[in-house]
Amino acid sequence: MTTSYSENIRVRYVSQGCSKATFFNTVICIISVILPYLLCYRSQGFWIKLERFREQPEILWKHEILLILDAKDQNGKSESLIWTTFPGLKSMLLGNELTPFVTSREADSNFDNVRDFLEFTITIPISTNISVYGIELILLFEYKLHSYAMMEMESMVFVSKKFGTVGNAYEFVGDMGLVQKEPLWNRYIDHRYNFPVVPRDSSRLEDYMLTNIMHAYAHRNVSTVLKNNYDLWLTSPHISSEFSIKGRINYIQETYECWAGLWETLKWAWVQYFAVFIITYMILKKFQGTVHKAKIFDTYLVVPWEKRLGTQPTF
C-alpha cells in the first residue's frame, strides 16, 4: 500500500482565562522573550560599542620642517645648528640658520588616487670645522580619514638620533602609524586635532622647544608616529662640507576603532537576539507541550473531529 496524502492533526488544549494553565502559558511567553536578551547580554555584552575598520588615510606633507643638528666645533664645544620653515622661529635666528637644499616627492604607486609614500632629501652645507653627532627632525602632515570615521587633523613625524661617531649622512625608512587613546567618532567630521602642532608665527621661544612640543603632542588622544623604521648613520674618513638626510615614509593602511553608530548597534543586537530567540523558543515550546500532554494542569482537549461535529468545550 502507498500513502497518497497525509496531514498533521492539530490538537488544542483549552483553559479558562483565570487558571493555572493560563498563568503557566503567560510565564512561558515572558521567559521566551526575556531569556534571549539576558543570554546575549551576559555573553560579552548585548550592544556593540566599538567598530574596527581598515583604511588607507589621505596624507599630505605640508613642506614644513624643523631641523636641529647636534654638532661640535673643532674645540669640542657643543652647539645646535637649526633650520626651519616656521616664520616665527626664523625671525629669532637672526640670519644664523642653515641654508639647506630640499627635494621631495609624494607618489601613488598603485594608482588608486591616494598617496602611498614620501621621499625627501635634505642637503645641508656645513663648515669643515663642524662635526655632526645627531639630529632632531620634525615633519608636519595633513592627515584625513573619510571612509568610515571622518577625521581631519594636523600630525607630525618626529625623528631623533644621537651617535657617538661623526657622521656625514643619515638615512631612514619607516611607516607612518596612527596612535589612538580613544575611539574616533562615527559618521561625524572630527576636527578636534585640526590645529597647528607647532605655532608657526609665535614669538615665544618656549613654543619651539622640543620638550614642550613633545609633551603637548603626547597628550593628544589621536596622533601619528614613525614605526617599523630602519636607519643608517653614515660616516666617511674624509672631511665633508655637507650633511645629508634621506628619508622615506610609507603611508600604510591603518586599522582603527570608532564608536558604533545607532543602526550598526541595532542591527548587531537584532542578529544576536533573533539567533538566540529561535533556540529558546523551540526548547520552551517543547517543554510547554510536554506539560500539557502530561495533564499537569486542568485543560479541555479539542480535537478536529469534535469541531466538525459542532461540539464545544464545557468547563
C-alpha positions as a Markdown table, in Angstrom:
| # | Residue | x | y | z |
|---|---|---|---|---|
| 1 | Met | 0.0 | 0.0 | 0.0 |
| 2 | Thr | 1.1 | 3.6 | -0.7 |
| 3 | Thr | 0.3 | 6.8 | 1.1 |
| 4 | Ser | -1.4 | 9.2 | -1.2 |
| 5 | Tyr | -1.6 | 12.1 | 1.2 |
| 6 | Ser | -1.0 | 12.9 | 4.8 |
| 7 | Glu | -1.5 | 15.9 | 7.1 |
| 8 | Asn | -0.9 | 16.8 | 10.8 |
| 9 | Ile | -3.7 | 16.9 | 13.3 |
| 10 | Arg | -3.7 | 20.0 | 15.5 |
| 11 | Val | -4.8 | 19.4 | 19.0 |
| 12 | Arg | -5.7 | 22.3 | 21.2 |
| 13 | Tyr | -5.7 | 22.4 | 25.0 |
| 14 | Val | -8.2 | 25.0 | 26.2 |
| 15 | Ser | -8.5 | 26.5 | 29.6 |
| 16 | Gln | -10.3 | 29.3 | 31.4 |
| 17 | Gly | -8.8 | 32.8 | 31.5 |
| 18 | Cys | -8.0 | 32.7 | 35.2 |
| 19 | Ser | -6.4 | 29.3 | 35.6 |
| 20 | Lys | -3.1 | 27.7 | 36.4 |
| 21 | Ala | -2.7 | 26.7 | 32.7 |
| 22 | Thr | -3.2 | 30.2 | 31.5 |
| 23 | Phe | -0.7 | 31.5 | 34.1 |
| 24 | Phe | 1.8 | 28.9 | 33.0 |
| 25 | Asn | 1.4 | 29.9 | 29.4 |
| 26 | Thr | 1.9 | 33.5 | 30.2 |
| 27 | Val | 5.1 | 32.7 | 32.2 |
| 28 | Ile | 6.4 | 30.7 | 29.2 |
| 29 | Cys | 5.8 | 33.7 | 26.8 |
| 30 | Ile | 7.6 | 36.1 | 29.1 |
| 31 | Ile | 10.5 | 33.8 | 29.5 |
| 32 | Ser | 10.8 | 33.2 | 25.8 |
| 33 | Val | 11.1 | 37.0 | 25.3 |
| 34 | Ile | 13.4 | 37.9 | 28.2 |
| 35 | Leu | 15.7 | 34.9 | 28.4 |
| 36 | Pro | 17.4 | 35.5 | 24.9 |
| 37 | Tyr | 18.1 | 39.1 | 25.9 |
| 38 | Leu | 19.7 | 38.0 | 29.2 |
| 39 | Leu | 21.8 | 35.3 | 27.5 |
| 40 | Cys | 23.1 | 37.8 | 24.9 |
| 41 | Tyr | 23.7 | 40.5 | 27.5 |
| 42 | Arg | 25.8 | 38.2 | 29.7 |
| 43 | Ser | 27.8 | 36.8 | 26.8 |
| 44 | Gln | 30.3 | 39.8 | 26.4 |
| 45 | Gly | 27.6 | 42.4 | 26.1 |
| 46 | Phe | 24.4 | 42.8 | 24.1 |
| 47 | Trp | 25.1 | 46.1 | 22.5 |
| 48 | Ile | 28.1 | 46.6 | 20.2 |
| 49 | Lys | 30.0 | 49.6 | 21.3 |
| 50 | Leu | 33.1 | 49.7 | 19.1 |
| 51 | Glu | 33.7 | 49.0 | 15.5 |
| 52 | Arg | 37.0 | 48.3 | 13.8 |
| 53 | Phe | 37.8 | 49.4 | 10.3 |
| 54 | Arg | 40.8 | 49.3 | 7.9 |
| 55 | Glu | 41.6 | 52.2 | 5.6 |
| 56 | Gln | 44.5 | 53.9 | 4.0 |
| 57 | Pro | 44.5 | 57.5 | 5.1 |
| 58 | Glu | 44.9 | 60.5 | 2.9 |
| 59 | Ile | 48.2 | 62.1 | 3.9 |
| 60 | Leu | 49.8 | 65.2 | 2.5 |
| 61 | Trp | 53.1 | 66.6 | 3.6 |
| 62 | Lys | 52.9 | 70.3 | 4.3 |
| 63 | His | 56.5 | 71.0 | 3.4 |
| 64 | Glu | 57.1 | 72.4 | 6.9 |
| 65 | Ile | 60.2 | 71.3 | 8.8 |
| 66 | Leu | 62.1 | 71.9 | 12.0 |
| 67 | Leu | 65.7 | 70.5 | 11.8 |
| 68 | Ile | 68.3 | 70.6 | 14.5 |
| 69 | Leu | 71.8 | 69.2 | 14.1 |
| 70 | Asp | 73.7 | 68.3 | 17.2 |
| 71 | Ala | 77.3 | 69.3 | 16.5 |
| 72 | Lys | 80.7 | 70.2 | 17.9 |
| 73 | Asp | 83.2 | 72.6 | 16.7 |
| 74 | Gln | 87.0 | 71.9 | 16.4 |
| 75 | Asn | 87.4 | 72.9 | 20.0 |
| 76 | Gly | 84.9 | 70.3 | 21.2 |
| 77 | Lys | 82.3 | 72.9 | 22.1 |
| 78 | Ser | 78.7 | 71.6 | 21.6 |
| 79 | Glu | 76.3 | 73.7 | 19.5 |
| 80 | Ser | 73.0 | 73.3 | 17.7 |
| 81 | Leu | 72.6 | 74.1 | 14.0 |
| 82 | Ile | 68.9 | 74.9 | 13.2 |
| 83 | Trp | 66.9 | 75.2 | 10.1 |
| 84 | Thr | 63.1 | 75.7 | 9.9 |
| 85 | Thr | 60.3 | 76.8 | 7.7 |
| 86 | Phe | 58.4 | 78.4 | 10.7 |
| 87 | Pro | 58.3 | 82.2 | 10.2 |
| 88 | Gly | 58.3 | 82.9 | 14.0 |
| 89 | Leu | 61.4 | 80.9 | 14.7 |
| 90 | Lys | 63.2 | 82.1 | 11.6 |
| 91 | Ser | 62.9 | 85.7 | 12.8 |
| 92 | Met | 64.6 | 84.6 | 16.1 |
| 93 | Leu | 67.6 | 83.1 | 14.4 |
| 94 | Leu | 68.7 | 86.5 | 13.0 |
| 95 | Gly | 70.3 | 85.0 | 9.9 |
| 96 | Asn | 72.2 | 82.3 | 11.8 |
| 97 | Glu | 70.2 | 79.5 | 10.4 |
| 98 | Leu | 71.3 | 76.8 | 8.0 |
| 99 | Thr | 70.5 | 77.1 | 4.2 |
| 100 | Pro | 69.9 | 73.6 | 3.0 |
| 101 | Phe | 68.7 | 72.2 | -0.3 |
| 102 | Val | 65.5 | 70.2 | -0.1 |
| 103 | Thr | 64.0 | 67.8 | -2.7 |
| 104 | Ser | 60.9 | 65.7 | -2.2 |
| 105 | Arg | 58.2 | 63.7 | -3.9 |
| 106 | Glu | 54.9 | 62.0 | -2.9 |
| 107 | Ala | 53.8 | 59.2 | -5.2 |
| 108 | Asp | 50.8 | 57.0 | -5.8 |
| 109 | Ser | 52.5 | 53.7 | -6.6 |
| 110 | Asn | 49.3 | 51.6 | -7.1 |
| 111 | Phe | 47.3 | 54.3 | -9.0 |
| 112 | Asp | 44.3 | 54.5 | -6.6 |
| 113 | Asn | 44.4 | 58.3 | -6.2 |
| 114 | Val | 45.9 | 58.0 | -2.7 |
| 115 | Arg | 49.5 | 58.9 | -2.0 |
| 116 | Asp | 51.5 | 55.9 | -0.8 |
| 117 | Phe | 54.8 | 57.4 | 0.4 |
| 118 | Leu | 57.0 | 60.4 | 0.8 |
| 119 | Glu | 60.7 | 60.5 | -0.2 |
| 120 | Phe | 62.8 | 63.5 | 0.6 |
| 121 | Thr | 66.4 | 64.6 | 0.7 |
| 122 | Ile | 67.9 | 67.5 | 2.8 |
| 123 | Thr | 71.4 | 68.5 | 2.0 |
| 124 | Ile | 72.9 | 71.0 | 4.5 |
| 125 | Pro | 76.2 | 72.8 | 3.7 |
| 126 | Ile | 78.3 | 73.0 | 6.9 |
| 127 | Ser | 81.8 | 74.2 | 7.8 |
| 128 | Thr | 84.6 | 71.7 | 7.7 |
| 129 | Asn | 85.3 | 72.6 | 11.3 |
| 130 | Ile | 81.9 | 71.3 | 12.4 |
| 131 | Ser | 81.2 | 67.7 | 13.3 |
| 132 | Val | 77.7 | 66.3 | 13.4 |
| 133 | Tyr | 76.8 | 63.7 | 16.1 |
| 134 | Gly | 73.0 | 63.7 | 15.9 |
| 135 | Ile | 69.8 | 65.1 | 14.5 |
| 136 | Glu | 66.2 | 66.1 | 15.6 |
| 137 | Leu | 63.7 | 66.4 | 12.7 |
| 138 | Ile | 60.0 | 67.4 | 12.8 |
| 139 | Leu | 57.9 | 67.0 | 9.6 |
| 140 | Leu | 54.2 | 68.2 | 9.6 |
| 141 | Phe | 51.4 | 66.5 | 7.7 |
| 142 | Glu | 47.8 | 66.8 | 6.9 |
| 143 | Tyr | 46.0 | 63.6 | 7.9 |
| 144 | Lys | 42.5 | 62.6 | 6.8 |
| 145 | Leu | 40.2 | 59.6 | 7.2 |
| 146 | His | 36.9 | 59.6 | 5.3 |
| 147 | Ser | 35.6 | 56.1 | 4.5 |
| 148 | Tyr | 34.0 | 55.3 | 8.0 |
| 149 | Ala | 35.2 | 57.7 | 10.6 |
| 150 | Met | 35.6 | 61.1 | 9.1 |
| 151 | Met | 38.6 | 62.9 | 10.7 |
| 152 | Glu | 40.9 | 65.7 | 9.8 |
| 153 | Met | 44.0 | 66.7 | 11.8 |
| 154 | Glu | 47.5 | 68.0 | 11.6 |
| 155 | Ser | 50.0 | 65.4 | 12.6 |
| 156 | Met | 53.8 | 65.1 | 12.7 |
| 157 | Val | 56.6 | 62.7 | 12.4 |
| 158 | Phe | 59.5 | 63.1 | 14.8 |
| 159 | Val | 62.9 | 61.6 | 14.2 |
| 160 | Ser | 65.6 | 61.9 | 16.9 |
| 161 | Lys | 69.0 | 60.1 | 16.7 |
| 162 | Lys | 72.3 | 60.6 | 18.5 |
| 163 | Phe | 75.5 | 58.8 | 17.8 |
| 164 | Gly | 79.0 | 58.6 | 19.3 |
| 165 | Thr | 80.8 | 59.0 | 15.9 |
| 166 | Val | 80.9 | 61.8 | 13.5 |
| 167 | Gly | 78.6 | 61.3 | 10.5 |
| 168 | Asn | 78.1 | 63.0 | 7.2 |
| 169 | Ala | 74.7 | 61.4 | 6.3 |
| 170 | Tyr | 71.6 | 59.9 | 7.9 |
| 171 | Glu | 69.2 | 57.7 | 6.1 |
| 172 | Phe | 66.0 | 56.1 | 7.3 |
| 173 | Val | 62.8 | 54.4 | 6.1 |
| 174 | Gly | 59.6 | 53.8 | 8.1 |
| 175 | Asp | 55.9 | 53.7 | 8.2 |
| 176 | Met | 53.6 | 56.4 | 9.4 |
| 177 | Gly | 51.3 | 54.9 | 12.0 |
| 178 | Leu | 48.2 | 56.1 | 13.8 |
| 179 | Val | 48.1 | 56.1 | 17.6 |
| 180 | Gln | 44.7 | 56.0 | 19.3 |
| 181 | Lys | 44.0 | 56.6 | 23.0 |
| 182 | Glu | 40.2 | 56.7 | 22.5 |
| 183 | Pro | 37.8 | 55.6 | 19.7 |
| 184 | Leu | 37.0 | 58.0 | 16.9 |
| 185 | Trp | 33.6 | 59.4 | 16.3 |
| 186 | Asn | 31.3 | 57.6 | 13.8 |
| 187 | Arg | 29.9 | 59.5 | 10.8 |
| 188 | Tyr | 30.8 | 62.9 | 12.2 |
| 189 | Ile | 33.6 | 65.0 | 11.0 |
| 190 | Asp | 36.2 | 65.1 | 13.8 |
| 191 | His | 38.1 | 68.4 | 13.8 |
| 192 | Arg | 39.4 | 68.2 | 17.4 |
| 193 | Tyr | 43.1 | 68.0 | 16.4 |
| 194 | Asn | 43.0 | 70.0 | 13.2 |
| 195 | Phe | 45.1 | 72.8 | 14.7 |
| 196 | Pro | 48.9 | 73.5 | 14.4 |
| 197 | Val | 51.2 | 71.1 | 16.2 |
| 198 | Val | 53.7 | 73.9 | 16.3 |
| 199 | Pro | 52.6 | 77.6 | 16.3 |
| 200 | Arg | 54.4 | 78.8 | 13.2 |
| 201 | Asp | 54.0 | 82.5 | 13.9 |
| 202 | Ser | 54.6 | 82.5 | 17.6 |
| 203 | Ser | 57.2 | 85.0 | 19.0 |
| 204 | Arg | 57.7 | 82.9 | 22.2 |
| 205 | Leu | 60.8 | 80.8 | 22.2 |
| 206 | Glu | 59.2 | 78.2 | 24.5 |
| 207 | Asp | 56.7 | 77.3 | 21.8 |
| 208 | Tyr | 59.6 | 75.9 | 19.7 |
| 209 | Met | 61.4 | 73.9 | 22.4 |
| 210 | Leu | 61.3 | 70.2 | 21.6 |
| 211 | Thr | 60.3 | 69.2 | 25.1 |
| 212 | Asn | 57.2 | 71.4 | 25.0 |
| 213 | Ile | 56.3 | 70.2 | 21.5 |
| 214 | Met | 56.7 | 66.6 | 22.6 |
| 215 | His | 54.7 | 67.0 | 25.8 |
| 216 | Ala | 51.8 | 68.8 | 24.1 |
| 217 | Tyr | 51.7 | 66.2 | 21.2 |
| 218 | Ala | 51.8 | 63.3 | 23.6 |
| 219 | His | 48.7 | 64.5 | 25.4 |
| 220 | Arg | 46.6 | 64.2 | 22.2 |
| 221 | Asn | 44.2 | 61.3 | 22.0 |
| 222 | Val | 44.9 | 60.8 | 18.3 |
| 223 | Ser | 48.4 | 61.2 | 16.8 |
| 224 | Thr | 50.9 | 59.7 | 14.4 |
| 225 | Val | 54.4 | 58.2 | 14.9 |
| 226 | Leu | 57.1 | 56.7 | 12.8 |
| 227 | Lys | 57.1 | 53.0 | 13.3 |
| 228 | Asn | 58.8 | 50.0 | 11.8 |
| 229 | Asn | 61.7 | 52.2 | 11.0 |
| 230 | Tyr | 65.2 | 51.3 | 9.9 |
| 231 | Asp | 68.0 | 53.8 | 9.8 |
| 232 | Leu | 71.7 | 54.2 | 8.9 |
| 233 | Trp | 74.3 | 56.6 | 10.3 |
| 234 | Leu | 76.9 | 57.0 | 7.5 |
| 235 | Thr | 80.4 | 58.1 | 8.2 |
| 236 | Ser | 83.3 | 59.0 | 5.9 |
| 237 | Pro | 87.1 | 59.0 | 6.5 |
| 238 | His | 87.3 | 62.3 | 4.6 |
| 239 | Ile | 86.2 | 65.7 | 5.9 |
| 240 | Ser | 82.9 | 66.6 | 4.4 |
| 241 | Ser | 81.5 | 70.1 | 3.8 |
| 242 | Glu | 77.9 | 68.9 | 3.8 |
| 243 | Phe | 75.5 | 66.7 | 5.8 |
| 244 | Ser | 72.6 | 65.0 | 4.1 |
| 245 | Ile | 69.4 | 63.4 | 5.3 |
| 246 | Lys | 67.4 | 61.0 | 3.2 |
| 247 | Gly | 64.1 | 59.6 | 4.3 |
| 248 | Arg | 61.2 | 57.5 | 3.0 |
| 249 | Ile | 57.9 | 57.5 | 4.9 |
| 250 | Asn | 55.3 | 55.0 | 3.8 |
| 251 | Tyr | 51.6 | 55.8 | 4.1 |
| 252 | Ile | 50.2 | 52.4 | 5.1 |
| 253 | Gln | 46.7 | 51.2 | 5.7 |
| 254 | Glu | 45.6 | 51.7 | 9.3 |
| 255 | Thr | 43.2 | 49.7 | 11.5 |
| 256 | Tyr | 41.4 | 52.0 | 13.8 |
| 257 | Glu | 38.4 | 51.9 | 16.2 |
| 258 | Cys | 35.4 | 54.2 | 16.3 |
| 259 | Trp | 32.2 | 54.3 | 18.3 |
| 260 | Ala | 29.4 | 52.2 | 16.8 |
| 261 | Gly | 26.6 | 54.1 | 15.1 |
| 262 | Leu | 22.9 | 53.7 | 16.0 |
| 263 | Trp | 22.0 | 51.5 | 13.1 |
| 264 | Glu | 25.1 | 49.3 | 13.5 |
| 265 | Thr | 24.2 | 48.8 | 17.1 |
| 266 | Leu | 20.6 | 47.9 | 16.5 |
| 267 | Lys | 21.5 | 45.6 | 13.6 |
| 268 | Trp | 24.0 | 43.6 | 15.6 |
| 269 | Ala | 21.6 | 43.5 | 18.6 |
| 270 | Trp | 18.8 | 42.1 | 16.4 |
| 271 | Val | 21.0 | 39.4 | 14.9 |
| 272 | Gln | 22.1 | 38.3 | 18.3 |
| 273 | Tyr | 18.6 | 38.3 | 19.8 |
| 274 | Phe | 16.9 | 36.6 | 16.9 |
| 275 | Ala | 19.5 | 33.8 | 16.8 |
| 276 | Val | 19.1 | 33.0 | 20.5 |
| 277 | Phe | 15.4 | 33.5 | 20.4 |
| 278 | Ile | 14.8 | 30.7 | 17.9 |
| 279 | Ile | 16.6 | 28.2 | 20.0 |
| 280 | Thr | 15.0 | 29.4 | 23.2 |
| 281 | Tyr | 11.5 | 29.4 | 21.7 |
| 282 | Met | 11.9 | 25.8 | 20.4 |
| 283 | Ile | 13.0 | 24.5 | 23.7 |
| 284 | Leu | 10.3 | 26.2 | 25.7 |
| 285 | Lys | 7.7 | 25.2 | 23.2 |
| 286 | Lys | 8.7 | 21.6 | 23.6 |
| 287 | Phe | 8.6 | 21.9 | 27.3 |
| 288 | Gln | 5.2 | 23.6 | 27.2 |
| 289 | Gly | 3.8 | 20.7 | 25.1 |
| 290 | Thr | 5.2 | 18.1 | 27.4 |
| 291 | Val | 3.5 | 19.8 | 30.4 |
| 292 | His | 0.1 | 19.9 | 28.8 |
| 293 | Lys | 0.3 | 16.3 | 27.5 |
| 294 | Ala | 1.1 | 15.1 | 31.0 |
| 295 | Lys | -2.2 | 16.7 | 32.2 |
| 296 | Ile | -0.4 | 18.6 | 35.0 |
| 297 | Phe | -3.0 | 21.5 | 34.6 |
| 298 | Asp | -6.7 | 21.2 | 34.1 |
| 299 | Thr | -7.4 | 21.7 | 30.4 |
| 300 | Tyr | -10.0 | 20.6 | 27.9 |
| 301 | Leu | -8.8 | 18.7 | 24.8 |
| 302 | Val | -10.2 | 19.9 | 21.5 |
| 303 | Val | -9.6 | 17.6 | 18.5 |
| 304 | Pro | -10.6 | 18.4 | 14.9 |
| 305 | Trp | -13.4 | 15.9 | 14.5 |
| 306 | Glu | -15.2 | 17.3 | 17.6 |
| 307 | Lys | -15.0 | 20.8 | 15.9 |
| 308 | Arg | -16.6 | 19.4 | 12.7 |
| 309 | Leu | -19.5 | 17.9 | 14.8 |
| 310 | Gly | -20.1 | 21.3 | 16.5 |
| 311 | Thr | -19.1 | 20.1 | 19.9 |
| 312 | Gln | -17.9 | 22.9 | 22.1 |
| 313 | Pro | -15.8 | 22.6 | 25.3 |
| 314 | Thr | -17.6 | 23.0 | 28.6 |
| 315 | Phe | -16.0 | 23.8 | 32.0 |
